[in-house]
Amino acid sequence: MKISRLALCATIASACVSGTAFGQTNRTAPRYEKASYYSYYDEGSAAAPAAAAPTQAVTTASANCDKGSAPCDLGSGCDSNGCDSFGCGSSGLFGLGLIGTGRSLNDPWKLCSEPVAGFNIGGWSDLGYFSRANFYSFNNYAPKTVQLQQQWFYAERVANGSDGFGLGGRIDYLYGTDAPDTQAFGVTVPDFDNRWWNGPNNLGYGSAMPQLYGEAAIGDLSVKVGRFFTIVGNEVVAATGNFFYSRQFTFYNAEPFTHTGALTTYKVSDDTQLFNGYVTGWDSAFRDNGDAYMGGFKTKVNDTWSIVYSTVLGRFGESKAIYPNERGGIQSGILIGNLTYIGQTDVLYTQNNTGNTVRNTFGNINYLIYKVNDRWSLGQRFEWFNFSGSAFNNVNNDNNYNFTTGVNYRASSNLLFRPEVRWVWDRDRYGFNEDNASSQAAFGGDALFTF
């Protein structure tokens, strides 16, 4: 069993590295995608979406189900504190963590229990459903159908500088209906994963490789070089990094997704980190698309509050297919109150090389999250997104509001359900809702299985 699992891990790692290229058309609408360092589930870790399952539940139930006679993963009996009726080690149905009423939530099933060639291998599968589409956002393809939104695989080795010089790196591969919004679409000519096929009208199922970088660390300083996710914002690309199934409009329309360049992280103390880097624009892969500075910090103010600040300043898209020669800056601030309250404010202002405004946006988002117990959490999110500029068909001071309420239910250490209801008010009828409605209510949700 162990040999076959290792073989499967090696096969996945090979698939992540190789990939297959297909033809596709260019983007026709602004799409921005990222997985942030600062998410609800793992505050301050770039590797959070892949390295840990969402809702880091810790229970008092014993994770050791061995009574001292035979190992539980062989199917022998277990005590009531640490096992379900399917036996310890199985994590429920077929050993995949699909169900398990008694098993400890901090003992997830893993595809690869040990590293392969020094790299941790894992991923997740995300099946989603939404009753009404919201354009200029995720969940814009084929409403009222169950779809595979993210089939994600990653291989990662974190550079460890605690004992001197350490090397690492990471590669991510994504297939599903979220992939077309995750590619290197920031250049005019198809490039890197932006050449891969995405189905009719550039929507539907596709593939993407949003991260491919090497990392080095020494002491409290680390640097990554390659293509990586931005540090701007709270919500993330990876389904495992967000409380809600749906995403902000600010996230999708006013934040970068990926960068290519170099980014340093310096750990000042256990409570404070500094970020500094140089990137070649926004949302492109290994092609020069501008020059920009990216930086910020994360600090814990006291036992209750933490602050995160990030910025990108410079030339973002010298050869963008949608609106070229964009330059300016974004400022993003996040206030986190013990993961019960999260407040985010983004301000973006950009111009083209003739001085005309491309994007002038303001986003304010507030979250309230209440953890009932290790399996149930309740959440609310309210967003005000104000926007102007040529990227938005030259509208001036348009407003969009949306309110989302939802539940997280952890059926097992590997399986999470996230049903939600979302109301969107588009009073100026910019086109965020189906049929250009001024208001819309939609039900959505997903089943997220991590491994």
C-alpha positions as CSV (number, residue, x, y, z in Angstrom):
1,M,0.0,0.0,0.0
2,K,2.8,2.4,0.9
3,I,4.7,1.6,-2.4
4,S,1.6,2.2,-4.5
5,R,0.9,5.5,-2.7
6,L,4.4,6.7,-3.3
7,A,4.1,5.7,-7.0
8,L,0.9,7.7,-7.3
9,C,2.6,10.7,-5.7
10,A,5.5,10.5,-8.1
11,T,3.1,10.3,-11.0
12,I,1.2,13.4,-9.8
13,A,4.5,15.2,-9.3
14,S,5.5,14.4,-12.9
15,A,2.2,15.6,-14.2
16,C,2.5,18.8,-12.3
17,V,5.9,19.5,-13.9
18,S,5.1,18.5,-17.4
19,G,1.6,19.8,-18.3
20,T,0.2,20.0,-21.9
21,A,-0.2,23.1,-24.0
22,F,-3.3,23.8,-26.0
23,G,-4.4,26.8,-28.1
24,Q,-6.7,29.5,-26.7
25,T,-8.0,33.0,-27.3
26,N,-7.1,36.2,-25.3
27,R,-9.0,37.6,-22.4
28,T,-11.8,40.1,-23.2
29,A,-12.5,41.3,-19.7
30,P,-10.4,42.2,-16.6
31,R,-9.5,39.2,-14.6
32,Y,-7.2,39.2,-11.6
33,E,-6.3,36.2,-9.5
34,K,-4.1,35.4,-6.6
35,A,-3.7,33.5,-3.4
36,S,-2.7,35.8,-0.6
37,Y,-0.4,35.4,2.3
38,Y,-3.2,36.6,4.6
39,S,-6.2,34.4,4.6
40,Y,-8.9,33.4,7.1
41,Y,-7.5,30.0,7.5
42,D,-3.8,30.6,7.8
43,E,-2.6,34.0,8.8
44,G,0.8,34.9,7.4
45,S,1.8,31.8,5.5
46,A,2.4,31.7,1.8
47,A,2.1,28.0,1.8
48,A,-1.2,27.9,3.7
49,P,-3.6,27.0,0.9
50,A,-1.8,23.8,0.1
51,A,0.0,22.9,3.3
52,A,-3.0,22.8,5.6
53,A,-6.7,22.0,5.4
54,P,-9.1,24.9,6.0
55,T,-10.5,25.4,9.5
56,Q,-7.5,24.3,11.6
57,A,-9.7,22.4,14.1
58,V,-8.1,20.9,17.2
59,T,-10.1,18.6,19.4
60,T,-9.5,16.9,22.7
61,A,-10.2,13.5,21.2
62,S,-7.2,11.3,21.2
63,A,-5.5,10.9,17.8
64,N,-3.9,7.7,18.9
65,C,-6.5,4.9,18.4
66,D,-4.2,2.1,19.2
67,K,-5.3,0.3,22.4
68,G,-1.9,-1.2,22.7
69,S,-2.7,-4.4,21.0
70,A,-2.8,-4.0,17.2
71,P,-2.4,-0.9,15.0
72,C,-5.8,0.6,14.3
73,D,-5.0,1.2,10.6
74,L,-5.2,-2.6,10.2
75,G,-8.8,-2.5,11.2
76,S,-8.7,-3.7,14.8
77,G,-10.8,-2.1,17.5
78,C,-10.3,1.5,18.8
79,D,-11.4,3.5,21.8
80,S,-14.4,5.8,21.6
81,N,-12.3,9.0,21.8
82,G,-10.3,8.6,18.7
83,C,-12.1,6.5,16.1
84,D,-15.2,6.1,14.1
85,S,-16.9,2.9,13.3
86,F,-14.8,2.4,10.2
87,G,-11.6,2.1,12.2
88,C,-8.6,4.4,12.9
89,G,-6.4,5.1,10.0
90,S,-9.3,4.7,7.5
91,S,-10.6,8.2,8.2
92,G,-14.0,7.0,7.3
93,L,-15.4,5.8,4.0
94,F,-12.7,3.8,2.0
95,G,-10.0,5.4,4.1
96,L,-10.3,8.8,2.3
97,G,-11.6,10.8,5.2
98,L,-15.0,11.2,3.5
99,I,-17.0,10.7,6.7
100,G,-16.1,10.1,10.3
101,T,-18.3,11.1,13.3
102,G,-15.8,10.3,16.0
103,R,-12.4,10.6,14.5
104,S,-10.2,13.5,15.6
105,L,-10.3,16.4,13.2
106,N,-6.6,17.1,13.5
107,D,-5.6,13.8,11.9
108,P,-6.3,14.2,8.1
109,W,-5.8,11.5,5.5
110,K,-2.9,12.5,3.1
111,L,-2.2,11.3,-0.4
112,C,1.5,11.2,0.3
113,S,2.4,10.6,4.0
114,E,6.0,11.3,3.3
115,P,7.9,13.7,1.0
116,V,8.8,12.5,-2.5
117,A,12.4,13.5,-3.5
118,G,12.2,16.1,-0.6
119,F,9.0,17.6,-1.8
120,N,5.6,17.5,0.0
121,I,2.9,16.4,-2.5
122,G,-0.8,17.2,-2.0
123,G,-3.8,19.1,-3.3
124,W,-7.6,19.2,-3.2
125,S,-10.7,18.7,-5.2
126,D,-13.5,21.4,-5.1
127,L,-17.0,20.7,-6.5
128,G,-19.2,23.8,-6.7
129,Y,-22.7,24.8,-7.5
130,F,-24.3,28.3,-7.9
131,S,-27.9,29.1,-8.9
132,R,-27.1,32.5,-10.5
133,A,-23.9,33.8,-12.1
134,N,-22.1,36.9,-11.0
135,F,-20.0,38.4,-13.8
136,Y,-16.7,40.1,-13.1
137,S,-16.2,37.5,-10.5
138,F,-15.6,33.8,-10.0
139,N,-18.6,31.6,-10.5
140,N,-19.4,33.0,-14.0
141,Y,-19.7,29.8,-15.9
142,A,-22.7,27.5,-16.3
143,P,-24.9,28.3,-13.3
144,K,-27.2,25.5,-12.0
145,T,-24.7,22.8,-12.7
146,V,-22.3,21.0,-10.5
147,Q,-18.8,21.7,-11.7
148,L,-15.2,20.8,-10.8
149,Q,-13.9,24.2,-10.0
150,Q,-10.5,23.3,-8.7
151,Q,-8.6,20.1,-9.1
152,W,-5.3,21.2,-7.6
153,F,-2.0,19.5,-7.2
154,Y,1.2,21.0,-5.6
155,A,4.7,19.9,-4.9
156,E,6.5,22.0,-2.3
157,R,9.7,22.1,-0.3
158,V,9.9,25.0,2.1
159,A,13.4,26.6,2.4
160,N,14.6,26.2,6.0
161,G,17.2,28.7,7.0
162,S,17.2,27.9,10.8
163,D,20.4,25.8,10.5
164,G,22.2,27.9,7.9
165,F,21.5,28.0,4.1
166,G,18.4,26.2,2.9
167,L,16.8,25.6,-0.6
168,G,13.3,24.9,-1.6
169,G,10.6,25.7,-4.2
170,R,7.1,25.1,-5.3
171,I,5.0,24.2,-8.3
172,D,1.2,24.3,-8.5
173,Y,-1.1,22.9,-11.2
174,L,-4.8,23.7,-11.5
175,Y,-7.5,22.1,-13.6
176,G,-11.2,23.2,-13.6
177,T,-13.6,26.0,-14.3
178,D,-11.5,28.4,-12.1
179,A,-8.4,27.8,-14.2
180,P,-9.2,30.3,-17.0
181,D,-9.2,33.1,-14.4
182,T,-5.8,32.0,-13.0
183,Q,-3.6,32.1,-16.1
184,A,-0.9,34.5,-17.2
185,F,-3.3,36.7,-19.2
186,G,-1.5,40.0,-18.6
187,V,0.3,40.1,-22.0
188,T,-1.0,40.7,-25.5
189,V,0.4,37.5,-27.0
190,P,-0.6,34.1,-25.5
191,D,2.2,33.1,-23.2
192,F,3.0,30.3,-20.7
193,D,-0.2,28.7,-19.4
194,N,-2.3,31.4,-21.2
195,R,-1.9,29.3,-24.4
196,W,-3.7,26.4,-22.8
197,W,-7.2,25.7,-24.0
198,N,-10.1,26.9,-21.9
199,G,-13.2,25.8,-23.8
200,P,-15.6,27.9,-25.9
201,N,-15.5,31.7,-25.4
202,N,-12.5,31.3,-23.1
203,L,-14.7,29.9,-20.3
204,G,-15.3,26.5,-19.0
205,Y,-12.7,23.9,-18.0
206,G,-9.0,24.7,-18.4
207,S,-5.6,24.4,-16.9
208,A,-3.2,26.8,-15.2
209,M,0.2,26.7,-13.5
210,P,-0.1,29.8,-11.2
211,Q,3.1,29.2,-9.2
212,L,6.6,28.0,-10.3
213,Y,9.4,29.3,-8.2
214,G,12.6,28.5,-6.3
215,E,13.3,29.6,-2.8
216,A,16.4,30.1,-0.6
217,A,16.6,31.0,3.1
218,I,19.3,31.8,5.6
219,G,18.4,32.6,9.2
220,D,15.3,34.8,9.3
221,L,15.6,35.9,5.7
222,S,14.1,34.1,2.7
223,V,13.8,34.9,-1.0
224,K,11.7,33.4,-3.7
225,V,12.4,33.8,-7.4
226,G,10.0,32.9,-10.2
227,R,6.3,33.1,-10.6
228,F,4.3,33.4,-7.4
229,F,1.0,34.7,-5.9
230,T,0.7,38.3,-4.9
231,I,0.8,39.4,-1.3
232,V,-2.1,41.9,-1.8
233,G,-5.5,41.3,-0.2
234,N,-7.2,38.8,2.1
235,E,-9.2,36.4,-0.2
236,V,-7.2,33.9,-2.2
237,V,-7.3,31.8,-5.3
238,A,-7.1,28.5,-3.5
239,A,-10.4,27.2,-2.3
240,T,-8.8,26.1,0.9
241,G,-7.8,29.6,1.9
242,N,-11.2,31.3,2.2
243,F,-14.2,31.1,4.5
244,F,-16.7,31.7,1.7
245,Y,-17.2,29.8,-1.5
246,S,-17.7,33.0,-3.5
247,R,-15.2,35.8,-3.9
248,Q,-15.1,39.6,-3.5
249,F,-15.5,41.8,-6.5
250,T,-12.6,43.9,-5.2
251,F,-10.5,40.7,-5.3
252,Y,-11.4,40.0,-8.9
253,N,-11.3,43.4,-10.5
254,A,-8.8,45.5,-8.5
255,E,-6.0,43.3,-7.2
256,P,-3.2,41.5,-9.0
257,F,-3.2,37.8,-9.0
258,T,0.4,36.7,-9.8
259,H,3.8,38.2,-10.3
260,T,7.1,37.1,-11.8
261,G,10.2,38.4,-10.0
262,A,11.8,38.2,-6.6
263,L,10.3,38.6,-3.1
264,T,12.0,38.6,0.2
265,T,10.5,37.8,3.6
266,Y,12.3,38.9,6.8
267,K,11.1,37.7,10.2
268,V,11.8,40.6,12.5
269,S,10.3,38.8,15.5
270,D,7.6,36.1,16.2
271,D,5.0,38.8,15.7
272,T,6.3,40.8,12.7
273,Q,7.3,40.0,9.1
274,L,8.5,42.4,6.4
275,F,8.1,41.8,2.6
276,N,10.1,43.5,-0.2
277,G,10.4,42.6,-3.8
278,Y,10.8,43.5,-7.5
279,V,8.3,42.2,-10.0
280,T,7.9,42.5,-13.8
281,G,4.4,43.8,-13.8
282,W,1.1,42.0,-13.0
283,D,-0.5,38.7,-14.1
284,S,2.2,37.6,-16.6
285,A,4.6,34.7,-16.4
286,F,8.2,34.7,-17.5
287,R,7.9,37.7,-19.8
288,D,8.8,41.3,-19.1
289,N,5.6,43.2,-18.6
290,G,6.7,46.2,-16.6
291,D,8.6,47.1,-13.5
292,A,7.1,47.4,-10.0
293,Y,8.0,47.4,-6.3
294,M,6.0,45.1,-4.0
295,G,6.2,45.3,-0.3
296,G,4.4,45.3,3.0
297,F,4.4,44.0,6.5
298,K,2.4,41.8,8.9
299,T,2.4,42.5,12.7
300,K,0.6,41.4,15.7
301,V,-0.4,44.5,17.7
302,N,-1.6,42.6,20.8
303,D,-3.3,39.4,21.7
304,T,-6.5,40.4,19.9
305,W,-5.5,42.5,16.8
306,S,-3.1,42.1,13.9
307,I,-2.5,44.4,11.0
308,V,-1.4,43.6,7.4
309,Y,-0.3,46.2,4.8
310,S,0.7,45.6,1.3
311,T,1.4,47.7,-1.8
312,V,2.5,47.4,-5.4
313,L,3.8,50.5,-7.2
314,G,5.1,51.0,-10.7
315,R,4.3,49.8,-14.3
316,F,1.9,46.9,-14.2
317,G,1.1,46.0,-17.8
318,E,3.3,47.4,-20.6
319,S,1.7,44.9,-23.1
320,K,-1.6,44.1,-21.6
321,A,-4.2,42.8,-24.1
322,I,-7.0,44.7,-22.4
323,Y,-5.6,48.1,-21.5
324,P,-1.9,48.5,-22.1
325,N,0.7,50.7,-20.4
326,E,-1.1,50.7,-17.1
327,R,0.9,52.2,-14.2
328,G,0.1,53.4,-10.7
329,G,-0.3,51.8,-7.4
330,I,-2.5,49.8,-5.0
331,Q,-2.6,50.1,-1.2
332,S,-4.3,47.3,0.8
333,G,-4.8,47.3,4.6
334,I,-6.3,44.4,6.6
335,L,-7.3,44.5,10.3
336,I,-7.7,41.0,11.9
337,G,-9.4,40.5,15.2
338,N,-8.6,37.0,16.3
339,L,-10.1,35.7,13.1
340,T,-13.6,36.8,14.4
341,Y,-13.5,40.1,12.6
342,I,-11.6,40.9,9.4
343,G,-11.7,44.4,7.9
344,Q,-10.1,45.1,4.5
345,T,-9.7,48.3,2.5
346,D,-8.1,48.5,-0.9
347,V,-7.4,51.7,-2.9
348,L,-6.2,51.4,-6.5
349,Y,-5.4,54.2,-9.0
350,T,-3.8,53.7,-12.4
351,Q,-3.3,55.6,-15.6
352,N,-2.0,54.8,-19.1
353,N,1.0,56.5,-20.7
354,T,-1.2,59.4,-21.9
355,G,-2.4,60.2,-18.5
356,N,-5.9,58.9,-18.8
357,T,-7.4,57.0,-15.8
358,V,-7.5,53.2,-16.4
359,R,-8.8,52.1,-12.9
360,N,-9.8,54.2,-9.9
361,T,-11.3,51.8,-7.4
362,F,-12.1,51.6,-3.7
363,G,-13.1,48.4,-1.9
364,N,-14.2,48.0,1.7
365,I,-15.0,44.5,2.9
366,N,-16.0,43.4,6.4
367,Y,-16.2,39.9,7.7
368,L,-17.8,38.5,10.9
369,I,-17.0,34.9,11.7
370,Y,-18.2,32.8,14.6
371,K,-16.8,29.4,15.4
372,V,-19.6,27.4,17.0
373,N,-17.4,24.3,17.6
374,D,-14.8,22.3,15.7
375,R,-17.2,21.3,13.0
376,W,-19.5,24.3,12.6
377,S,-18.7,28.0,11.8
378,L,-20.9,30.8,10.8
379,G,-19.9,33.8,8.7
380,Q,-21.1,37.1,7.1
381,R,-19.4,39.4,4.6
382,F,-20.4,42.8,3.3
383,E,-18.5,44.5,0.5
384,W,-18.7,48.0,-1.1
385,F,-16.9,48.2,-4.4
386,N,-16.7,51.7,-6.0
387,F,-15.0,52.0,-9.5
388,S,-14.3,54.3,-12.4
389,G,-12.1,54.4,-15.5
390,S,-11.5,53.1,-19.0
391,A,-11.1,49.5,-17.7
392,F,-14.8,49.7,-16.7
393,N,-16.2,51.2,-20.0
394,N,-15.4,54.7,-18.7
395,V,-18.0,54.6,-16.0
396,N,-17.6,57.3,-13.3
397,N,-18.2,56.6,-9.6
398,D,-20.2,53.4,-10.0
399,N,-21.1,51.3,-6.9
400,N,-21.6,47.7,-6.3
401,Y,-22.7,46.2,-2.9
402,N,-22.9,42.6,-1.9
403,F,-23.8,40.7,1.3
404,T,-23.0,37.0,1.8
405,T,-23.9,34.8,4.7
406,G,-22.8,31.2,5.0
407,V,-21.9,28.1,7.0
408,N,-18.8,26.0,7.1
409,Y,-19.4,22.4,8.1
410,R,-16.4,20.1,8.5
411,A,-17.7,16.5,8.0
412,S,-14.2,15.1,8.5
413,S,-10.6,16.2,8.7
414,N,-10.6,16.1,4.9
415,L,-14.1,17.1,3.8
416,L,-15.6,20.6,4.2
417,F,-19.0,21.9,3.0
418,R,-19.6,25.6,2.5
419,P,-23.2,26.6,1.6
420,E,-24.0,30.3,1.3
421,V,-26.5,32.8,0.1
422,R,-25.3,36.0,-1.7
423,W,-27.2,39.2,-2.4
424,V,-25.7,41.6,-5.0
425,W,-27.0,45.1,-5.6
426,D,-25.9,46.7,-8.9
427,R,-28.0,49.8,-8.9
428,D,-26.3,51.3,-12.0
429,R,-26.7,48.1,-13.8
430,Y,-23.1,47.7,-14.8
431,G,-23.6,44.0,-15.5
432,F,-22.5,42.1,-12.3
433,N,-25.8,40.2,-12.2
434,E,-27.5,37.9,-14.7
435,D,-29.9,39.7,-17.1
436,N,-28.3,43.0,-16.0
437,A,-30.5,43.0,-12.9
438,S,-30.2,45.7,-10.4
439,S,-30.4,43.2,-7.5
440,Q,-30.0,39.4,-7.3
441,A,-30.0,36.7,-4.7
442,A,-28.1,33.5,-5.4
443,F,-27.5,30.2,-3.5
444,G,-24.1,28.6,-3.9
445,G,-21.8,26.2,-2.1
446,D,-19.1,23.6,-2.6
447,A,-17.7,20.4,-1.2
448,L,-14.0,20.6,-0.7
449,F,-11.9,17.5,-0.2
450,T,-8.2,18.0,0.7
451,F,-5.4,15.4,0.5
